[in-house]
């Protein structure tokens, strides 16, 4: 588990800081100065809470081309050369660009730099033509929730694929004055705009129809000069980065952008920091005459508040990587015994689970080429499928077995010597994984240690020359692996930020050794991981952990087994995870120990999850962070809470409230209902004071310290005073009984008084006044009662 540990450990450090950051975790999103908010026009449009249904359009008027969707607009001129003339947030009325006329790209070919477009039409690559497409491009395959009225994936959101929108393709050809060897080279910029989100995509590709090869030494994809006071309203993302979270992109591993401050503007340059050093030509033996660029995404924020900005980013991800909305319930079995697998499938199905994954340490060998073994695994997985579950297993990539070490090793990385992806060894790895999927019908792959943008210096790799070309070439092979699995509708867990490349889940960010601590410590820091990790991640797009059997030590104090004996802790752990919509890796030899009481409790929580599936997988609004008691990591300092919210449906919010102390606690909770769409507010209010969790409040397990890397969320001044409105909300404790009808104030909040006995938790469903929520499942007799320990 070396690769898994390093990934999740590093991701924890950054994700932990993310909850307290305003500027750097999403570096282009949150650096707004106070003047940006005060100088912004009064007009605002929060397209997350108040969806915009204006369809995307691309219009041509003489020399002008404009793409718009009612939220954002990017405009261009085609003469005297093609260049961007405007990037505007239509909701706020803000023009983002301080000045225009830059080249649409800059390319270095065989050591010489050429502009692509821009105001200068006397050299470089100049505008030749454009065309408009009525649909966007699928970067990979995905089976949606339904097709032709037939439900295919009941555990996914109903989202179109590819995302609805339009595309603009602009062709640039070499100016006649350029060298003859470049006359076969064409540069194409593809722009996409999408319905309902404030995002414009750009990708630059290069073709060479000549047999004479040309080296693309370097490529700048975009350059934008943004008003300094609006810099915090621009978020940049790409499908060309790794790591476990967005904060990963704010360090020397990021390979897609740079920023510089110049007078009244900040310049964002989207580029390949390494290479790509890619040779193209019709007779080039490996690559041929085409270079396919990464996709870059510009998102224009409607607010300066950190959490509201994260909501917009997550809405973009849900739209452009909809596979992250799949939220199946799965169990990680640590056995490769056929009988154990079949028994686990039967029991898991009875408890409401939907997938069984043979976990790391199970003995399952996805890389086997033994026909007898693969035949046996097909029979095993057929038995799992007969129970209505999707089966699969675990494999380790970069830090696992290195096929053909003499040619495939990549030394000197953060993880030591690993397998390079531009190699025959990786080709063998992918071939074996594909063969295993095809031979067994496996529908789930846990791909550990995927590939976080390593650079290999070796010159003996079959498909890379060593140095600047290796990052891009390994990225292409990594994408090929994901595409292969997506074509087979394989569900992918991968602890790297590869959502835009096709993965379903990424780790929430935690320390591996945290799961070898005593169980009730795990409950506390598990909620801390959930609380901080869901600022930047959709709940369904990430996982946490629950060691049913011993994991990394800790003995019986850390393991949840025997489950009947530890049913209170087990039920609490399942409950807090399922109420968060962040499914844990239940890892063990059994989910119920064959005990009917345990099974009934697990079934209750899976029923809760499925009953409120649309709610518990909605984005989380952060209310009160879980803080451990000094000197006692198994207890909190008071009540903590989080809430899911959505702006449609009968049930608008689900709030979970915890009292992991030894005293009864009463507290008046400020519950922000803005994200439910039930308020009169048109833009996000300030976050509730105290709703962030400082990095210093997170315990450290092992040698990796948690440091205060980032400033706190960006609000200033006192919290606004409030007056009552005419709108009320109904709040049902645990979804039933008579509701409390509470008045929403002018800040969009209600005040809910909660009293909880020691060591208990509860949850609430929020509806518009007079609307009854769906009834919850009945509680089993074995469910630990309030106040139990």
SULHU-V180534 format. One record per pair of residues at least 4 apart in sequence whose C-alpha atoms are under 8 Angstrom apart, sorted by the first residue. I is the first residue (numbers start at 1). J is the second residue. Records with the same first field share a line. If there is no record, write none. Layout:
# SULHU-V180534
I=J, J
This chain:
# SULHU-V180534
1=5, 360
2=6, 399
3=7, 396, 398, 399, 400, 415, 448, 449
4=8, 448, 449, 495
5=9, 511, 512
6=10, 415
7=11, 243, 244, 449, 495, 496
8=12, 244, 495, 507, 508, 509, 510, 511, 512
9=13, 509, 510, 511, 512, 704
10=14, 244, 509
11=15, 243, 244, 245, 248, 507, 508, 509, 510
12=16, 508, 509, 510, 511, 529
13=17, 509, 510, 705, 706, 707
14=18, 25, 245, 247, 248, 509
15=19, 245, 247, 508, 509, 532, 533
16=20, 509, 529, 532, 533, 695, 698, 706
17=21, 25, 532, 694, 695, 706, 707, 708, 709, 710
18=25, 247, 532, 533, 535, 536, 710
19=531, 532, 533, 535, 692, 693, 694, 695
20=692, 693, 694, 695, 710, 711, 712, 713
21=25, 709, 710, 711, 712, 713
22=30, 31, 306, 710, 711, 712, 713, 714
23=27, 28, 29, 30, 31, 710, 711
24=28, 30, 31, 247, 250, 710
25=246, 247, 248, 249, 250, 710
26=30, 235, 246, 247, 249, 250
27=31, 235, 247, 250
28=231, 232, 233, 234, 235, 236
29=231, 232, 233, 234, 235, 236, 301, 309
30=231, 232, 233, 304, 305, 306, 309, 714
31=231, 232, 233
32=36, 37, 229, 230, 231, 232, 233, 304
33=37, 229, 232
34=38
35=39, 229
36=40, 229, 230
37=304
40=92, 94
41=92, 93, 94
42=92
43=91, 92, 93
44=91, 92, 93, 302, 682, 683
45=50, 71, 91, 92, 302, 682, 683
46=50, 51, 91, 302, 682, 683, 684
47=51, 52, 71, 196, 197, 198
48=197, 311, 312, 315
49=646, 647, 674, 675, 676, 677
50=647, 677, 682
51=196
52=70, 71, 196
53=70, 195, 196
54=69, 70, 195, 196
55=69, 70, 165, 195, 196
56=67, 68, 69, 70, 165, 166, 193, 194, 195
57=66, 67, 68, 69, 165, 166
58=65, 66, 67, 68, 132, 166, 167, 168
59=65, 66, 67
60=64, 65, 66
61=65
63=77, 78, 79
64=75, 76, 77, 78
65=75, 76, 77, 78
66=73, 74, 75, 76
67=73, 74, 75, 193
68=72, 73, 74, 193
69=73, 193, 194, 195, 196
70=90, 91
71=89, 90, 91, 196, 197, 198
72=87, 88, 89, 90, 91, 198, 199, 200, 300
73=86, 87, 88, 89, 90
74=84, 85, 86, 87, 88, 200
75=84, 85, 86, 87
76=82, 83, 84, 85, 86
77=81, 82, 83, 84, 85
78=82, 83, 127
80=119, 120, 121
81=117, 118, 119, 120, 121, 126, 127
82=103, 104, 117, 118, 119, 126, 127
83=100, 101, 102, 103, 104, 117, 118, 119
84=100, 101, 102, 104, 118
85=100, 101
86=95, 96, 97, 100
87=95, 96, 97
88=93, 94, 95, 96, 97
89=93, 94, 95, 96, 198, 300, 301, 302
90=94
91=302
92=302
96=226, 227, 230
97=224, 225, 226, 227
98=225, 226, 227, 264, 265
99=225, 226
100=224, 225
101=118, 119
102=117, 118, 119, 223, 224
103=115, 116, 117, 118, 119, 222, 223
104=115, 116, 117, 118, 221, 222, 223
105=115, 116, 117, 204, 219, 220, 221, 222, 223
106=113, 114, 115, 116, 219, 220, 221
107=113, 114, 115, 116, 216, 217, 218, 219, 220
108=112, 113, 114, 216, 217, 218, 219
109=113, 114, 214, 215, 216, 217, 218
110=214, 215, 216, 217
111=217
114=123, 124, 125
115=123, 124, 125
116=124, 125, 126, 172, 187
117=121, 124, 125, 126, 127, 172
121=126
122=175
123=174, 175, 176, 177, 178
124=174, 175, 178
125=172, 173, 174, 175, 187
126=172, 173, 174, 175
127=170, 171, 172, 173
128=170, 171, 172, 173
129=170, 171, 172
130=168, 169, 170, 171
131=168, 169, 170
132=166, 167, 168, 169
133=166, 167, 168, 169
134=165, 166, 167
135=162, 164, 165, 166, 167
136=162, 163, 164, 165, 166, 167, 192, 194
137=162
138=161, 162
139=501
140=483, 486, 487, 501, 502
141=483, 486, 487, 489
142=161, 323, 486, 487, 489
143=152, 153, 489
144=152, 153, 156, 158, 159, 160, 161, 323
145=151, 152, 153, 154, 155, 156, 157, 158, 159
146=150, 151, 152, 153, 158
147=151, 152
153=326
155=325, 326, 327, 328
156=323, 325, 326, 327
157=322, 325, 326
159=163, 319, 322
160=164
161=322
162=320
163=194, 195, 319, 320
164=194, 195
165=192, 193, 194, 195
166=192, 193, 194
167=190, 191, 192, 193
168=190, 191, 192
169=188, 189, 190, 191
170=188, 189, 190
171=186, 187, 188, 189
172=186, 187, 188
173=183, 185, 186, 187
174=178, 182, 183, 185, 186
176=183
178=182, 183
179=183
181=210, 212
182=214
184=207, 208, 209, 210
185=206, 207, 208, 209, 210
186=206, 207, 208
187=204, 205, 206, 207
188=204, 205, 206
189=202, 203, 204, 205
190=201, 202, 203, 204
191=200, 201, 202, 203
192=200, 201, 202
193=199, 200, 201
194=198, 199, 200
197=315, 316
198=299, 300, 301, 316
199=297, 298, 299, 300, 316
200=297, 298, 299
201=295, 296, 297, 298
202=221, 295, 296, 297
203=221, 293, 294, 295, 296
204=221, 292, 293, 294, 295
205=290, 291, 292, 293
206=290, 291, 292
207=280, 281, 289, 290, 291
208=213, 214, 280, 281, 282, 289, 290
209=281, 282, 289
210=281, 282, 289
211=281, 282, 283, 284
212=281, 282, 283
213=279, 280, 281, 282, 283, 284
214=279, 280, 281
215=277, 278, 279, 280
216=275, 276, 277, 278, 279, 280
217=275, 276, 277, 278
218=272, 274, 275, 276, 277
219=271, 272, 275, 276
220=269, 270, 271, 272
221=269, 270, 271
222=268, 269, 270, 271
223=267, 268, 269, 270
224=267, 268, 269
225=265, 266, 267, 268
226=230, 231, 265, 266, 267, 268
227=231, 264, 265, 266
228=261, 264, 265, 266
229=265
230=234
231=266
232=304
233=300, 301, 302, 303, 304
234=298, 299, 300, 301
235=298, 299, 300, 301
236=296, 297, 298, 299
237=296, 297, 298
238=256, 294, 295, 296, 297, 500
239=294, 295, 296, 498, 499, 500, 501
240=255, 256, 294, 295, 475
241=249, 254, 255, 256, 452, 453, 497, 498
242=248, 451, 452, 453, 496, 497, 498
243=248, 249, 452, 495, 496, 497
244=248, 495, 496, 497, 506, 507, 508, 509
245=249, 496, 497, 509, 536
246=250, 497, 536
248=253, 254
249=253, 254
250=254
253=453
255=271, 272, 273, 274
256=270, 271, 272, 273
257=268, 269, 270, 271, 272, 273
258=268, 269, 270, 271
259=266, 267, 268, 269
260=266, 267, 268
261=265, 266, 267
262=266, 267
270=296
272=276
274=468, 469, 471, 472
275=468, 469, 471, 472
276=468, 469, 470, 471, 472
277=468, 469
278=291, 469
279=284, 287
280=284, 287, 288, 289, 290, 291
281=287, 288, 289, 290
282=288, 289
283=288, 289
284=288, 289
286=463
287=291
299=313
301=309, 312
302=309, 683
303=308, 309, 683, 684
304=308, 309, 714
305=309, 684, 686, 687, 713, 714, 715
306=310, 713, 714
307=311, 535, 621, 687
308=312, 684
309=313
310=314, 535, 536
311=315, 536, 619
312=316
313=317, 536
314=318, 536, 537, 538
315=319
316=320
317=321, 322, 324, 499, 500
318=322, 323, 324, 325
320=500
321=499, 500, 502
322=326
323=502, 503, 504
324=499, 503, 504, 505, 538, 540, 541
325=504, 538, 540, 541, 617
326=504, 540, 541
327=540, 541, 617
328=353, 354, 355
329=352, 353, 354, 355, 583, 606
330=353, 354, 355, 356, 357, 583, 585, 586
331=348, 353, 355, 356, 357, 585, 586, 587, 591
332=356, 357, 358, 359, 585, 586, 587, 588
333=341, 344, 356, 357, 358, 359, 362, 587, 588, 589, 590
334=358, 359, 360, 361, 362, 363, 587, 588, 589
335=340, 341, 358, 359, 361, 362, 363, 364, 589
336=340, 341, 358, 362, 363, 364
337=341
338=342, 380
339=343
340=344, 589
341=345, 380, 384
342=346, 380, 383, 384
343=347
344=348, 590, 591
345=349, 356, 383, 384, 387, 389
346=350, 384, 387
347=351, 591, 592
348=352, 353, 354, 356, 591
349=353, 354, 387, 388, 389
350=603
351=599, 600, 602, 603, 606
352=603, 606, 607
353=389, 606
354=388, 389, 390
355=389, 390, 391, 392, 444
356=384, 389, 390, 391, 392
357=391, 392, 393, 394, 444, 445, 446
358=362, 364, 391, 392, 393, 394
359=364, 393, 394, 446, 587
360=364, 394, 395
364=393, 394
365=395
366=393, 394, 395, 432, 433, 436
367=395, 429, 432, 433, 436
368=373, 374, 432, 436
369=373, 374, 432, 435, 436
370=374
371=375
372=376
373=377
374=378, 436, 439, 440
375=379, 439, 440
376=380
377=381, 440
378=382, 439, 440, 441, 442
379=383, 440
380=384
381=385, 391, 392, 440, 441, 442
382=386
383=387
384=388, 389, 390, 391
385=389, 390, 391
390=442, 443, 444
391=442, 443, 444
392=442, 443, 444, 445, 446
393=442, 444, 445, 446
394=445, 446, 447, 448
395=445, 446, 447, 448
396=400, 401, 447, 448, 449, 450
397=401, 419, 429, 447, 448, 449, 450, 451
398=402, 418, 419, 420, 449, 450, 451
399=415, 417, 418, 419, 449
400=418, 419
401=419
402=408, 409, 418, 419, 425
403=408, 419, 424, 425, 426, 428, 429
404=408, 409, 424, 425
405=409, 419, 425
407=423, 424, 425, 460, 461, 462
408=419, 420, 421, 422, 423, 424, 425, 426, 461
409=417, 418, 419, 420, 458
410=417, 418, 419, 420, 456, 457, 458
411=416, 417, 418, 456, 457, 458
412=416, 417
413=417, 418, 454, 455, 456
419=425, 426
420=425, 426, 456, 474
421=425, 426, 427, 473, 474, 477, 478
422=426, 461, 462, 463, 464, 470, 473, 474, 477
423=427, 461, 462, 463, 464
424=428, 461, 462, 463
425=429
426=430
427=431
428=432
429=433
430=434, 481
431=435
432=436
433=437
434=438, 484, 485
435=439
436=440, 441, 442
437=441, 442, 443
438=442
442=490
443=488, 489, 490, 491
444=490, 491, 492, 493
445=490, 491, 492, 493
446=492, 493, 494
447=492, 493, 494, 495
448=493, 494, 495
449=494, 495, 496
450=478, 494, 495, 496
451=478, 496
452=496
453=471, 474, 475
454=471
455=467, 468, 470, 471
456=466, 467, 470, 471
457=466, 467, 470
458=465, 466, 467
459=464, 465, 466, 467
460=464, 465, 466
461=465, 466
463=473
464=469, 470, 473
465=469, 470
466=470
469=473
470=474
471=475
472=476
473=477
474=478
475=479
476=480
477=481
478=482
479=483, 501
480=484
481=485
482=486, 501, 502, 503
483=487, 501, 502
484=488
485=489, 490, 491, 492
486=490, 491, 502
491=503, 504
492=502, 503, 504, 505
493=503, 504, 505, 506
494=498, 503, 504, 505, 506, 507
495=505, 506, 507
496=506, 507
497=506
498=502, 503, 506
499=503, 504, 505
504=541
505=540, 541, 542, 543
506=541, 542, 543
507=542, 543, 544
508=529, 530, 533, 534, 537, 542, 543, 544
509=529, 533, 544
510=514, 529, 544
511=515, 700, 701
512=516, 552
513=517, 552, 701, 702
514=522, 525, 701
515=522, 545, 546, 547, 551, 552, 558
516=550, 551, 552, 553, 554, 555, 558, 559
517=521, 522, 554, 557, 558
518=522, 554, 557, 558, 559, 634
519=523, 557, 558, 559, 560, 569
520=524, 569, 634, 635
521=525, 633, 634, 635
522=526, 634
523=527, 569, 572, 573, 634
524=528, 626, 627, 628, 633, 634, 635, 636, 660
525=529, 626, 628, 633, 698, 699
526=530, 544, 545
527=531, 576, 626
528=532, 625, 626, 627, 698
529=533, 544
530=534, 544, 580, 582
531=535, 622, 625, 626, 642
532=693
533=537
534=538, 539, 619, 620
535=620, 622
537=541, 542
538=542, 617, 618, 619
539=543, 580, 581, 582, 616, 617, 618, 619, 620
540=581, 582, 583, 617
541=582
542=582, 583
543=582, 583, 584, 585
544=577, 582, 583, 584, 585
545=583, 584, 585, 586, 587
546=560, 573, 584, 585, 586, 587
547=551, 558, 559, 560, 585, 586, 587, 588
548=559, 560, 561, 563, 586, 587, 588, 589, 590, 591
549=559, 560, 561, 587, 588, 589
550=554, 555, 556, 558, 559
551=559
553=558
554=558, 559
555=559
556=560, 561
560=566, 569, 570
561=565, 566
562=566, 593
563=567, 570, 592, 593, 598
564=593, 595, 597, 598
566=570
567=571, 598, 784
568=572, 784, 788, 789
569=573, 789
570=574
571=575, 601, 602, 783, 784
572=576
573=577
574=578, 584, 602, 605
575=579, 605
576=580, 656
577=581, 582, 583, 584
578=582, 583, 605, 606, 608, 609, 616
579=609, 616, 656
580=616, 617, 620, 642, 644, 656
581=609, 616, 617
582=617
586=591
590=594
591=599
592=596, 598, 599, 602
593=598
594=598, 599
595=599
596=600
597=601, 782
598=602, 782
599=603
600=604, 780, 782, 783
601=605, 780, 782, 783
602=606
603=607
604=608, 777, 778, 779, 780
605=609
606=610
607=611, 777
608=612, 776, 777
609=613, 616
611=774, 776, 777
612=616
613=617
614=618
615=644, 645, 646, 651, 652, 653, 654
616=644, 654
617=644
618=644, 645, 646
619=644, 645, 646
620=642, 643, 644, 645
621=642, 643, 644, 645
622=641, 642, 643, 691, 692
623=640, 641, 642, 643, 670, 671, 688, 690, 691, 692
624=639, 640, 641, 642, 690, 691, 692
625=640, 641, 642, 690, 691, 692, 693
626=636, 637, 638, 639, 640, 641, 693
627=636, 637, 638, 640, 693, 697, 698
628=632, 633, 634, 635, 636, 637, 697
629=633, 634, 635, 636, 637
633=699
634=660
635=660, 661, 662
636=659, 660, 661
637=661
638=659, 660, 661, 665
639=657, 658, 659, 660, 665, 667
640=657, 658, 659
641=655, 656, 657, 658
642=655, 656, 657
643=653, 654, 655, 656
644=653, 654, 655
645=652, 653, 654, 673, 675, 676
646=652, 653, 675, 676, 677
647=652, 675, 676, 677, 678
648=652, 676, 677
650=767, 768, 771, 772, 773
651=765, 766, 767, 768, 773, 774
652=676, 765, 766, 767, 768
653=676, 765, 766, 767
654=763, 764, 765, 766
655=763, 764, 765, 766
656=761, 762, 763, 764
657=761, 762, 763
658=756, 759, 760, 761, 762
659=664, 665, 756, 757, 758, 759, 760, 761
660=758, 759, 760, 761
661=758, 759
662=758, 759
663=757, 758, 759
664=755, 756, 757, 758
665=754, 755, 756, 757, 758
666=753, 754, 755, 756
667=753, 754, 755
668=751, 752, 753, 754
669=751, 752, 753, 754
670=688, 749, 750, 751, 752
671=749, 750, 751, 752
672=688, 747, 748, 749, 750
673=677, 678, 679, 744, 748, 749, 750
674=678, 679, 681, 684, 685, 748, 749
675=684
678=727, 729, 768
679=727, 744, 748
680=748
681=747, 748
685=747, 748
686=715, 719
687=691, 715
688=719
689=719
692=712, 713
693=697
694=698, 708, 712
695=706, 707, 708
696=706, 707, 708
698=706
700=704, 705, 706
720=747
721=747
722=745, 746, 747
723=745, 746, 747
724=743, 744, 745, 746
725=743, 744, 745, 746
726=743, 744
727=743, 744
728=741, 742, 743, 744, 768, 769
729=741, 742, 743, 744, 766, 767, 768, 769
730=739, 740, 741, 742, 766, 767, 768, 769, 770, 771
731=739, 740, 741, 742, 764, 765, 766, 767
732=736, 737, 738, 739, 740, 764, 765, 766
733=737, 739, 762, 763, 764, 765
734=762, 763, 764, 765, 776
735=763, 764, 765, 773, 774, 775, 776
736=773, 775, 776
741=769
742=750, 751, 752
743=750
744=748, 749, 750
745=749, 750
756=760, 761, 762
757=786, 787
758=787
759=786, 787, 788, 789
760=786, 787, 788
761=786
765=773
767=771, 772, 773
779=783
784=788
